[in-house]
Amino acid sequence: MTTAENIFKEAQSLNPSEKARLIDQLLSSLDKPDQEIDKLWAKEAEERIDAYDKGKLKAISLEEVLNKYK
């Protein structure tokens, strides 16, 4: 049996709140900051703001977006 299988077998005996806490901790451990991705998103955001300010990009109200998915 692999280590992961052993851990899973042990985790099955936890109560629901302990399982939820373990899941949260495992998922959080996967969320590592990536400076390159952060830079790309910052650049994208700045470009979108500039396009909006120059009238090249239209804004849509939240109400319009929500109505689209009703």
DSSP file (Angstrom, degrees, kcal/mol; ACC not computed):
  #  RESIDUE AA STRUCTURE BP1 BP2  ACC     N-H-->O    O-->H-N    N-H-->O    O-->H-N    TCO  KAPPA ALPHA  PHI   PSI    X-CA   Y-CA   Z-CA
    1    1 A M              0   0    0      0, 0.0     2,-0.0     0, 0.0     0, 0.0   0.000 360.0 360.0 360.0 137.0    0.0    0.0    0.0
    2    2 A T     >  -     0   0    0      1,-0.1     4,-2.2     4,-0.0     5,-0.2  -0.284 360.0-107.9 -77.3 166.9    1.4    3.5   -0.9
    3    3 A T  H  > S+     0   0    0      1,-0.2     4,-2.7     2,-0.2     5,-0.2   0.913 120.6  52.8 -59.4 -44.0    1.8    6.3    1.6
    4    4 A A  H  > S+     0   0    0      1,-0.2     4,-2.6     2,-0.2    -1,-0.2   0.899 108.5  50.0 -60.9 -41.0   -1.2    8.1    0.1
    5    5 A E  H  > S+     0   0    0      2,-0.2     4,-2.5     1,-0.2    -1,-0.2   0.902 110.8  49.7 -64.4 -40.3   -3.4    5.1    0.4
    6    6 A N  H  X S+     0   0    0     -4,-2.2     4,-2.2     2,-0.2    -2,-0.2   0.921 111.6  48.2 -63.3 -44.2   -2.4    4.7    4.1
    7    7 A I  H  X S+     0   0    0     -4,-2.7     4,-2.8     1,-0.2    -2,-0.2   0.919 111.8  50.2 -63.1 -42.7   -3.1    8.4    4.8
    8    8 A F  H  X S+     0   0    0     -4,-2.6     4,-1.7     1,-0.2    -2,-0.2   0.921 108.8  51.7 -61.4 -44.0   -6.5    8.0    3.0
    9    9 A K  H  < S+     0   0    0     -4,-2.5     4,-0.4     1,-0.2    -1,-0.2   0.912 113.2  44.9 -60.0 -43.0   -7.4    5.0    5.1
   10   10 A E  H >< S+     0   0    0     -4,-2.2     3,-1.4     1,-0.2     4,-0.3   0.900 109.3  56.4 -66.2 -40.8   -6.5    6.8    8.3
   11   11 A A  H >< S+     0   0    0     -4,-2.8     3,-1.7     1,-0.3    -1,-0.2   0.798  94.0  68.2 -64.0 -28.7   -8.4    9.9    7.2
   12   12 A Q  T 3< S+     0   0    0     -4,-1.7    -1,-0.3     1,-0.3    -2,-0.2   0.772  94.4  57.7 -62.2 -24.1  -11.6    7.9    6.7
   13   13 A S  T <  S+     0   0    0     -3,-1.4    -1,-0.3    -4,-0.4    -2,-0.2   0.558  86.2 102.8 -84.6  -7.0  -11.8    7.4   10.5
   14   14 A L  S <  S-     0   0    0     -3,-1.7    -3,-0.0    -4,-0.3     0, 0.0  -0.348  79.5-108.7 -72.2 155.2  -11.8   11.2   11.1
   15   15 A N     >  -     0   0    0      1,-0.1     4,-2.4    -2,-0.0     3,-0.5  -0.423  40.0 -97.3 -77.4 164.0  -15.1   13.0   12.0
   16   16 A P  H  > S+     0   0    0      0, 0.0     4,-2.4     0, 0.0     5,-0.2   0.842 122.9  49.6 -54.1 -40.0  -16.5   15.3    9.3
   17   17 A S  H  > S+     0   0    0      2,-0.2     4,-2.1     1,-0.2     5,-0.1   0.881 111.4  49.2 -70.4 -34.7  -15.1   18.5   10.7
   18   18 A E  H  > S+     0   0    0     -3,-0.5     4,-2.4     2,-0.2    -1,-0.2   0.892 111.2  50.4 -67.6 -38.8  -11.6   17.0   11.0
   19   19 A K  H  X S+     0   0    0     -4,-2.4     4,-2.8     2,-0.2    -2,-0.2   0.926 110.2  49.8 -62.3 -44.6  -11.9   15.7    7.4
   20   20 A A  H  X S+     0   0    0     -4,-2.4     4,-2.5    -5,-0.2    -2,-0.2   0.905 111.0  49.0 -62.1 -42.0  -12.9   19.2    6.3
   21   21 A R  H  X S+     0   0    0     -4,-2.1     4,-2.3     2,-0.2    -1,-0.2   0.906 111.9  49.0 -64.2 -41.8  -10.0   20.8    8.1
   22   22 A L  H  X S+     0   0    0     -4,-2.4     4,-2.5     2,-0.2    -2,-0.2   0.917 111.1  49.6 -63.3 -44.3   -7.6   18.3    6.5
   23   23 A I  H  X S+     0   0    0     -4,-2.8     4,-2.8     1,-0.2     5,-0.2   0.925 110.5  50.4 -60.5 -45.1   -9.0   18.9    3.1
   24   24 A D  H  X S+     0   0    0     -4,-2.5     4,-2.5     1,-0.2    -1,-0.2   0.911 111.2  48.6 -60.1 -43.0   -8.7   22.7    3.6
   25   25 A Q  H  X S+     0   0    0     -4,-2.3     4,-1.7     2,-0.2    -1,-0.2   0.903 112.2  48.4 -65.1 -41.4   -5.0   22.2    4.7
   26   26 A L  H  X S+     0   0    0     -4,-2.5     4,-0.7     2,-0.2    -2,-0.2   0.930 113.3  46.6 -64.9 -45.2   -4.2   20.0    1.7
   27   27 A L  H >X S+     0   0    0     -4,-2.8     3,-1.0     1,-0.2     4,-0.7   0.905 110.8  52.8 -64.3 -40.3   -5.8   22.4   -0.8
   28   28 A S  H >< S+     0   0    0     -4,-2.5     3,-0.8     1,-0.3    -1,-0.2   0.850 102.3  59.4 -62.5 -34.0   -4.1   25.4    0.8
   29   29 A S  H 3< S+     0   0    0     -4,-1.7    -1,-0.3     1,-0.2    -2,-0.2   0.732 102.1  54.4 -69.0 -20.1   -0.7   23.6    0.5
   30   30 A L  H << S+     0   0    0     -3,-1.0     2,-1.7    -4,-0.7    -1,-0.2   0.684  87.4  85.8 -82.9 -19.1   -1.3   23.4   -3.3
   31   31 A D    <<  +     0   0    0     -3,-0.8    -1,-0.2    -4,-0.7    -4,-0.0  -0.568  58.7 165.1 -88.9  78.3   -1.8   27.2   -3.6
   32   32 A K        -     0   0    0     -2,-1.7    -3,-0.0     1,-0.1    -2,-0.0  -0.787  41.2-109.5 -95.7 135.2    1.7   28.4   -4.0
   33   33 A P        -     0   0    0      0, 0.0     2,-0.5     0, 0.0    -1,-0.1  -0.337  27.4-161.1 -61.8 142.1    2.3   32.0   -5.2
   34   34 A D     >  -     0   0    0      1,-0.1     4,-2.5     2,-0.0     5,-0.2  -0.938   6.1-162.2-127.9 107.0    3.8   32.2   -8.7
   35   35 A Q  H  > S+     0   0    0     -2,-0.5     4,-2.4     1,-0.2     5,-0.2   0.839  90.0  54.7 -60.7 -35.2    5.4   35.6   -9.3
   36   36 A E  H  > S+     0   0    0      2,-0.2     4,-2.2     1,-0.2    -1,-0.2   0.925 110.7  44.7 -65.7 -44.0    5.4   35.1  -13.1
   37   37 A I  H  > S+     0   0    0      2,-0.2     4,-2.5     1,-0.2    -2,-0.2   0.907 112.1  53.0 -66.0 -41.0    1.6   34.4  -13.1
   38   38 A D  H  X S+     0   0    0     -4,-2.5     4,-2.2     1,-0.2    -2,-0.2   0.903 109.3  49.4 -59.9 -41.5    1.0   37.4  -10.8
   39   39 A K  H  X S+     0   0    0     -4,-2.4     4,-2.5     2,-0.2    -1,-0.2   0.914 110.7  50.0 -63.0 -43.5    3.0   39.6  -13.1
   40   40 A L  H  X S+     0   0    0     -4,-2.2     4,-2.4     1,-0.2    -2,-0.2   0.909 111.9  47.3 -63.3 -42.2    1.0   38.4  -16.1
   41   41 A W  H  X S+     0   0    0     -4,-2.5     4,-2.6     2,-0.2    -1,-0.2   0.890 111.3  51.3 -66.7 -38.8   -2.3   39.0  -14.4
   42   42 A A  H  X S+     0   0    0     -4,-2.2     4,-2.4    -5,-0.2    -2,-0.2   0.917 111.2  48.2 -63.5 -43.0   -1.2   42.5  -13.2
   43   43 A K  H  X S+     0   0    0     -4,-2.5     4,-2.5     2,-0.2    -2,-0.2   0.921 111.9  49.6 -61.8 -44.9   -0.2   43.4  -16.8
   44   44 A E  H  X S+     0   0    0     -4,-2.4     4,-2.3     1,-0.2    -2,-0.2   0.919 110.8  49.5 -60.9 -44.6   -3.6   42.1  -18.1
   45   45 A A  H  X S+     0   0    0     -4,-2.6     4,-2.4     1,-0.2    -1,-0.2   0.923 111.4  48.7 -62.2 -44.7   -5.5   44.1  -15.5
   46   46 A E  H  X S+     0   0    0     -4,-2.4     4,-2.6     1,-0.2    -1,-0.2   0.906 110.9  50.8 -62.3 -41.6   -3.6   47.3  -16.4
   47   47 A E  H  X S+     0   0    0     -4,-2.5     4,-2.4     1,-0.2    -1,-0.2   0.890 110.7  48.9 -63.9 -39.2   -4.2   46.7  -20.1
   48   48 A R  H  X S+     0   0    0     -4,-2.3     4,-2.4     2,-0.2    -2,-0.2   0.905 111.4  49.1 -67.6 -40.3   -7.9   46.3  -19.5
   49   49 A I  H  X S+     0   0    0     -4,-2.4     4,-2.8     2,-0.2    -2,-0.2   0.929 112.4  48.6 -63.3 -44.8   -8.1   49.4  -17.4
   50   50 A D  H  X S+     0   0    0     -4,-2.6     4,-1.9     1,-0.2     6,-0.2   0.918 111.4  49.6 -60.8 -44.1   -6.2   51.4  -20.1
   51   51 A A  H  <>S+     0   0    0     -4,-2.4     5,-2.6     2,-0.2     6,-1.0   0.902 112.3  47.9 -62.6 -41.3   -8.5   50.1  -22.8
   52   52 A Y  H ><5S+     0   0    0     -4,-2.4     3,-1.5     4,-0.2    -2,-0.2   0.935 110.9  50.7 -64.3 -46.1  -11.6   51.0  -20.7
   53   53 A D  H 3<5S+     0   0    0     -4,-2.8    -1,-0.2     1,-0.3    -2,-0.2   0.830 111.0  49.2 -61.1 -32.6  -10.2   54.5  -20.0
   54   54 A K  T 3<5S-     0   0    0     -4,-1.9    -1,-0.3    -5,-0.2    -2,-0.2   0.420 117.3-113.1 -87.9   1.1   -9.6   55.0  -23.7
   55   55 A G  T < 5S+     0   0    0     -3,-1.5    -3,-0.2    -4,-0.3    -2,-0.1   0.622  87.5 116.2  78.7  12.8  -13.1   53.9  -24.6
   56   56 A K  S   <S+     0   0    0     -5,-2.6     2,-0.4    -6,-0.2    -4,-0.2   0.571  72.6  49.0 -87.2 -10.4  -11.8   50.7  -26.4
   57   57 A L  S    S-     0   0    0     -6,-1.0     2,-0.3    -5,-0.1    -2,-0.2  -0.993  76.2-145.1-135.5 126.2  -13.5   48.4  -23.9
   58   58 A K        -     0   0    0     -2,-0.4     2,-0.3    -3,-0.1    -6,-0.1  -0.620  13.7-133.1 -89.7 149.3  -17.1   48.7  -22.7
   59   59 A A        -     0   0    0     -2,-0.3     2,-0.4    -7,-0.1    -1,-0.0  -0.733  12.4-150.7 -96.3 150.5  -18.3   47.9  -19.2
   60   60 A I        -     0   0    0     -2,-0.3     5,-0.0     3,-0.0     2,-0.0  -0.977  21.5-117.8-120.9 134.1  -21.3   45.7  -18.6
   61   61 A S     >  -     0   0    0     -2,-0.4     4,-1.9     1,-0.1     3,-0.2  -0.297  20.3-118.6 -69.5 155.3  -23.3   46.2  -15.4
   62   62 A L  H  > S+     0   0    0      1,-0.2     4,-2.8     2,-0.2     5,-0.2   0.886 115.5  58.4 -58.5 -39.2  -23.6   43.4  -12.9
   63   63 A E  H  > S+     0   0    0      1,-0.2     4,-2.4     2,-0.2    -1,-0.2   0.899 105.0  49.5 -59.3 -42.0  -27.4   43.4  -13.5
   64   64 A E  H  > S+     0   0    0      2,-0.2     4,-1.6     1,-0.2    -1,-0.2   0.911 111.9  48.5 -64.1 -42.1  -26.8   42.6  -17.2
   65   65 A V  H  X S+     0   0    0     -4,-1.9     4,-0.9     1,-0.2    -2,-0.2   0.941 113.0  46.6 -62.7 -47.9  -24.4   39.8  -16.4
   66   66 A L  H >< S+     0   0    0     -4,-2.8     3,-0.7     1,-0.2    -2,-0.2   0.881 109.9  53.9 -64.0 -38.7  -26.8   38.2  -13.9
   67   67 A N  H >< S+     0   0    0     -4,-2.4     3,-1.2     1,-0.2    -1,-0.2   0.839 100.7  61.7 -64.3 -32.3  -29.7   38.5  -16.2
   68   68 A K  H 3< S+     0   0    0     -4,-1.6    -1,-0.2     1,-0.2    -2,-0.2   0.822 108.6  42.0 -62.3 -30.8  -27.8   36.7  -18.9
   69   69 A Y  T <<        0   0    0     -4,-0.9    -1,-0.2    -3,-0.7    -2,-0.2   0.213 360.0 360.0-106.1  15.1  -27.5   33.6  -16.6
   70   70 A K    <         0   0    0     -3,-1.2    -1,-0.2    -4,-0.1    -2,-0.1   0.469 360.0 360.0 -81.0 360.0  -31.1   33.5  -15.2
